[in-house]
Amino acid sequence: MPEQPTDRAALRRANLAWVIRVLREQGGLSRAQLAVLSGLSKATVSTLVAELTSRRLVRPGGVAAGGQGRPGQIVELDPEGAR
């Protein structure tokens, strides 16, 4: 996780940048995997992913195999937007 910024806007920017950086380094991950790696709640990760999707920086990928429960939707960088 990045250093803790002092205000909400800075924290949000840091979290958005972290999601992009992790997807760039590790490839597509589910929201649940991003939540575990970041220590953020699944709800927070979903909100961040929704914002990045609306900015066309990430997009839905395939379905995560394995695990228990409903299969997770993979989130991946959008090659057209994340240049």
C-alpha positions in Angstrom: 0.0 0.0 0.0 1.2 3.5 -0.7 2.1 6.0 2.1 -1.0 7.4 3.8 -1.9 10.8 2.4 -3.4 13.3 4.7 -6.7 14.2 2.9 -9.4 12.2 1.3 -8.7 13.4 -2.3 -5.1 12.5 -2.0 -6.0 9.1 -0.5 -8.3 8.4 -3.3 -5.7 9.3 -6.0 -3.2 7.1 -4.2 -5.6 4.2 -4.1 -6.5 4.6 -7.8 -2.8 4.8 -8.8 -2.1 1.7 -6.6 -4.8 -0.3 -8.5 -3.4 0.7 -11.9 0.2 -0.1 -10.8 -0.8 -3.6 -9.4 -2.7 -4.4 -12.6 0.2 -3.3 -14.7 2.7 -5.4 -12.7 0.6 -8.5 -12.1 -2.0 -8.5 -14.9 -5.7 -9.1 -14.4 -7.0 -9.7 -10.9 -10.4 -10.0 -9.4 -11.8 -7.3 -7.1 -11.5 -9.7 -4.2 -7.8 -10.3 -5.0 -7.2 -6.6 -5.2 -8.9 -6.1 -1.8 -6.7 -8.8 -0.2 -3.5 -7.3 -1.7 -4.4 -3.7 -0.7 -6.0 -4.3 2.7 -9.0 -2.2 1.4 -12.6 -3.4 1.7 -14.2 -5.1 -1.3 -16.7 -2.2 -1.4 -13.9 0.4 -1.7 -12.1 -1.6 -4.3 -15.3 -2.0 -6.3 -15.8 1.8 -6.1 -12.2 2.4 -7.3 -12.6 -0.1 -10.2 -15.9 1.5 -11.2 -14.2 4.9 -11.4 -11.3 3.5 -13.4 -13.8 1.7 -15.7 -15.7 4.9 -16.3 -12.4 6.6 -17.2 -11.7 3.7 -19.6 -8.5 2.8 -17.8 -9.6 -0.7 -16.8 -12.1 -3.1 -18.3 -13.8 -6.4 -17.3 -11.8 -9.5 -18.3 -12.5 -13.1 -18.0 -13.8 -15.0 -14.9 -11.4 -16.0 -12.1 -11.3 -19.8 -11.9 -11.1 -21.7 -8.6 -11.9 -20.6 -5.1 -15.2 -21.0 -3.4 -18.5 -19.2 -4.1 -19.3 -17.2 -7.1 -16.4 -16.8 -9.6 -14.9 -13.4 -9.6 -14.8 -11.1 -12.6 -11.3 -10.3 -13.6 -10.3 -6.6 -13.9 -7.6 -5.8 -16.4 -6.0 -2.6 -17.9 -7.8 -1.3 -21.0 -5.0 -1.2 -23.6 -6.8 1.6 -25.4 -7.0 3.8 -22.3 -4.1 2.9 -20.1 -1.2 4.1 -22.2 
